Amino acid sequence: MTTDNLPQGATAGTIILSFGHPDPSTLLTPEWQAAVQSMMHGPQAGLALQYGAEQGVSRLLDFLVEKLNREENLAVRAANVMIVAGSTHAVDMLARLYARPGGVLMVEAPTYADSLHVFRDQQIELCGIPMDEDGLIPAALAETIERLHARGTFPSVLYTVPTFHNPSGRTLTEERRRHILELAQRHGFWIVEDDVYRDLAFDEAAPASFYALAGGKQVLRIGSFSKTLAPGLRLGWLIGNEEEIQNCVNCGATQMSGGANPFVAHIVAEYCQSGAWEAHIQRLRGIYRARRDTALAALARHMPPDVTWTHPRGGFFLWLSLPEYAHSQDVKRQALEQGVAISAGEGFFVEPADGSHNLRLAYSCASPEELETGARIVGQIIRAMR
């Protein structure tokens, strides 16, 4: 990893356990290079360099519709899907369009740190809902809504990463998804389902999505090519009912800029239609399953007995819970001094102090040797704090 991609304070040779990035060796595949060449020399090349249709490149929309319906037994049509410039574009757009002025946007505690940054940029009031090993707790969500209503505040959006959660790796059970949908329907808030890790299931299929369980009602679901193809493409998709997709298509930023990354979208369509993407996903599942297993085994060998961690069934992340004597910022600082970059828990909470005894470990772009060494160094640091 080059020095311009290192975390602040890190030097060349640092073991990076802080980035939820794909394994660099999986990016520039022969199949991808062939798709680039095919599109560049094909009849779509000139069109791809123009402003694209606001909803997205039609052949990529058609591919996604077929894949979603085949794999998840959905009944989406092209009118239910929009191509977006990565999940960040979708999160930012949906916050602007669906978080009511003066209202509240609810998130899991913990949640994806960069989504908090996006919401704070828009000066949206945030409310964290606690989780346990089975994901967001519906009873805590119901209590929070009642408390907000009592003060005259009506939350308009729940933002959730329910499947192979970032940062914890947890997966929300289907039973809880149904309870949360009942609350959304009763109280009239939208569920923004950030589902970018769904394809990276290791041991069994992920539970049905909020979108599937709700029949598309009151749910806007985000997908991305960043985790299963390449983040530099800045390409993803949004699924919703036809009216809400048109609302997003007609928003000012979309109308001003045209479709999301049409040049890249044409290449991705070429790649996907060749069958390469789905075969690539199968390879990635094996790679990341092995990394997860290596990380879990290394933690079991090196962590003190009073440290616990999650056991994800997919995705990129493990979540460590530290004893009271070990503060995450101290562990992070000392680990970086010894050449290991790891994420402290504070950045993943609406109230940062709630994460003062947590660490996120990303196993996706570290080698097995780096995972072993990183776990050993972090374990030694925590032991020395006792």
PEMO-V399830 format. One record per residue. PSI is psi in whole degrees, -180 to 180 (999 if undefined). OMEGA is omega in degrees with one decimal (* if undefined). NEAR is the number of other C-alpha atoms within 12 Angstrom. Layout:
# PEMO-V399830
PSI:OMEGA:NEAR
PSI:OMEGA:NEAR
This chain:
# PEMO-V399830
130:-177.4:20
159:-175.0:13
-27:180.0:14
-7:176.0:11
5:-177.0:17
151:174.2:23
156:179.2:26
130:179.5:19
-12:-178.9:21
155:177.5:28
168:177.3:21
138:-176.4:19
-5:177.9:20
138:173.4:29
118:-173.8:37
104:174.1:42
15:-175.6:45
-14:-175.5:37
127:173.1:32
62:-177.7:35
154:173.0:33
157:173.2:35
122:-177.4:32
-29:-177.5:24
-12:-177.7:19
-1:-167.8:29
-57:-170.8:27
74:-176.4:20
158:175.9:20
-37:-179.4:16
-39:177.8:26
-45:179.4:30
-37:178.2:18
-39:179.1:21
-40:177.5:29
-48:-178.5:28
-41:-179.1:20
-45:-179.8:22
-42:-177.3:28
-30:-177.9:22
9:-178.2:16
-179:-175.8:17
-16:-177.6:14
-7:-170.5:25
-48:-179.4:22
-44:179.7:16
-37:-176.5:21
-21:-179.1:30
1:176.2:23
168:167.9:21
135:-178.4:23
169:174.3:28
140:-173.3:31
-36:-177.9:32
-20:177.9:41
169:-180.0:43
125:-169.3:39
-38:-176.7:28
-25:173.4:27
-40:174.2:37
-46:-178.8:36
-40:178.8:27
-46:-178.5:32
-41:178.5:40
-47:-179.7:28
-43:-179.0:22
-47:-179.4:24
-45:-178.2:30
-39:-178.5:18
-46:-173.5:13
-30:-172.7:20
6:179.2:24
41:176.0:17
179:177.4:25
42:-179.4:24
153:174.1:30
172:179.4:24
-31:-179.9:31
-14:179.9:27
2:-173.2:38
143:176.3:43
137:174.3:51
134:-179.1:51
163:-178.1:47
64:-177.4:38
165:-177.8:34
-29:179.7:40
-43:176.6:31
-46:-178.2:32
-45:-179.8:44
-46:-179.4:43
-46:-178.8:31
-45:-177.5:33
-35:176.3:42
-43:-179.7:38
-39:-173.0:27
-27:-169.8:28
-11:175.4:35
112:-174.8:32
142:173.8:22
131:-178.5:19
-1:-179.9:17
-164:-176.3:26
140:171.6:34
125:-177.1:42
143:179.6:43
162:172.3:43
156:175.0:44
99:12.8:40
171:176.1:45
177:179.2:45
122:-172.0:39
-41:-176.0:33
-25:173.8:23
-38:175.5:38
-40:178.7:36
-46:178.9:23
-46:-177.5:26
-40:179.4:32
-35:176.1:21
-31:-179.2:15
7:176.2:25
42:176.4:19
136:175.4:30
133:-175.6:29
145:178.6:36
120:-178.9:34
137:179.2:33
126:-174.7:32
156:177.9:29
165:164.7:31
-162:-174.5:26
-20:179.2:24
13:177.3:27
-163:-178.7:38
140:-174.6:39
112:-176.9:31
-39:-179.9:30
-39:177.9:20
-36:176.3:26
-45:179.9:35
-43:178.8:26
-40:179.8:17
-43:179.5:30
-43:178.7:34
-41:179.6:19
-41:178.5:16
-42:178.4:23
-37:-178.7:17
-26:178.3:12
7:177.5:13
21:180.0:13
135:-174.5:23
107:-178.7:29
140:-175.9:39
-21:-174.7:38
140:163.4:40
117:174.5:48
126:-175.5:47
146:171.4:47
80:-166.4:43
-20:-172.1:48
118:-177.4:42
57:-168.7:42
140:169.1:49
115:21.1:47
-5:-164.0:49
-19:-174.5:48
-2:-177.7:41
160:176.2:38
126:179.9:42
131:-178.4:38
156:178.8:27
-37:178.8:26
-44:179.4:21
-36:176.9:29
-42:179.9:34
-41:178.4:25
-41:-179.3:24
-38:175.6:40
-39:176.9:34
-41:177.9:25
-41:179.5:31
-43:-178.9:31
-35:-179.4:19
-38:-172.2:15
-3:170.2:25
30:175.2:21
157:178.5:31
146:171.0:41
118:172.2:46
109:-172.5:45
103:179.1:43
100:-166.9:42
40:-170.3:45
-13:-178.3:42
1:-171.6:46
-41:-176.0:40
-12:-176.0:40
53:176.3:41
131:-174.2:34
-47:-167.3:29
-30:-179.7:20
163:-179.3:17
148:176.6:21
154:174.8:30
160:175.9:29
141:-178.6:29
162:171.3:45
-43:-177.6:44
-45:-179.3:38
-45:-177.0:30
-31:-178.0:26
-2:-173.9:29
28:178.1:24
-4:-176.0:31
129:175.1:27
21:177.8:35
134:171.9:41
118:-170.4:46
133:-176.2:47
135:171.3:45
167:-175.2:40
148:170.6:37
-3:-174.0:42
-36:-174.4:33
-22:-174.5:40
1:175.6:41
-72:176.9:41
131:-178.9:29
-27:-178.7:26
-12:177.2:21
-26:-176.2:28
62:-176.8:28
136:176.9:40
-163:-179.5:47
160:178.4:46
135:178.4:50
134:177.8:49
180:174.9:41
162:-170.5:28
-39:-178.6:24
-41:-177.6:19
-35:175.1:29
-42:177.6:35
-35:175.0:24
-41:178.9:27
-40:178.3:40
-36:-175.6:34
0:-178.8:22
160:-172.1:23
-45:-176.3:16
-39:179.0:23
-45:-179.7:29
-34:-178.2:20
-37:-171.8:15
-14:-174.8:22
-165:-176.6:28
157:-176.6:37
118:171.6:40
61:-175.4:34
-36:179.5:37
-50:178.7:32
-39:-177.7:40
-36:177.0:46
-41:178.6:41
-44:179.8:37
-39:177.1:46
-43:177.7:35
-45:-179.2:36
-48:-176.9:32
-42:-177.5:32
-19:176.5:27
-11:-175.6:22
-1:-173.9:19
-35:-174.1:24
-46:-177.0:33
-35:173.9:24
-38:178.6:21
-41:178.2:29
-41:178.4:31
-41:177.3:21
-42:-179.2:25
-39:179.5:35
-42:178.3:33
-42:179.8:22
-50:-175.0:32
-28:172.8:40
-44:179.0:30
-39:177.7:26
-43:176.8:37
-46:-179.0:40
-40:177.2:29
-45:-179.9:29
-43:179.6:41
-43:179.7:31
-40:179.5:21
-41:177.3:28
-42:179.3:34
-34:179.8:23
-36:-164.4:22
-16:-176.1:26
146:172.7:30
158:-175.5:28
-17:-179.3:17
13:170.4:21
135:177.5:27
163:-179.5:25
161:-179.6:33
164:179.2:35
82:-173.6:32
148:177.4:41
9:178.9:36
179:175.7:43
-153:-168.8:48
-7:-161.0:50
149:166.3:46
150:-177.5:44
120:-177.9:43
137:173.1:43
123:-173.8:32
156:174.5:34
168:-174.6:25
-30:-176.7:16
-11:-176.4:20
117:-179.9:31
135:-170.8:28
-39:-179.3:35
-35:177.5:28
-42:178.7:27
-44:179.3:37
-46:-177.9:39
-47:-178.7:25
-35:178.3:27
-41:179.7:34
-36:176.7:32
-27:179.3:22
14:171.9:26
22:178.5:28
122:177.3:39
124:-179.8:41
155:-174.9:46
129:174.5:42
151:-172.3:40
-21:-172.5:39
-37:-175.2:29
-8:-175.9:30
9:-177.3:34
147:170.6:35
-43:174.5:32
101:-171.7:23
-34:-178.2:22
-23:180.0:19
-19:-178.7:24
19:-173.7:34
-8:177.2:30
35:178.5:34
152:173.1:41
144:170.2:46
131:176.5:46
121:176.2:48
122:-178.0:45
1:-168.6:47
-36:-174.7:41
19:175.7:34
146:177.6:40
162:175.7:26
-39:179.1:27
-39:178.7:18
-38:177.4:29
-43:178.3:39
-49:-179.1:30
-42:179.9:30
-44:178.6:38
-39:179.4:43
-45:-178.5:28
-46:179.6:33
-40:177.6:45
-41:177.9:35
-40:178.9:23
-45:-178.5:31
-42:177.8:36
-39:-178.4:21
-18:-179.8:16
-12:-176.3:19
999:*:17
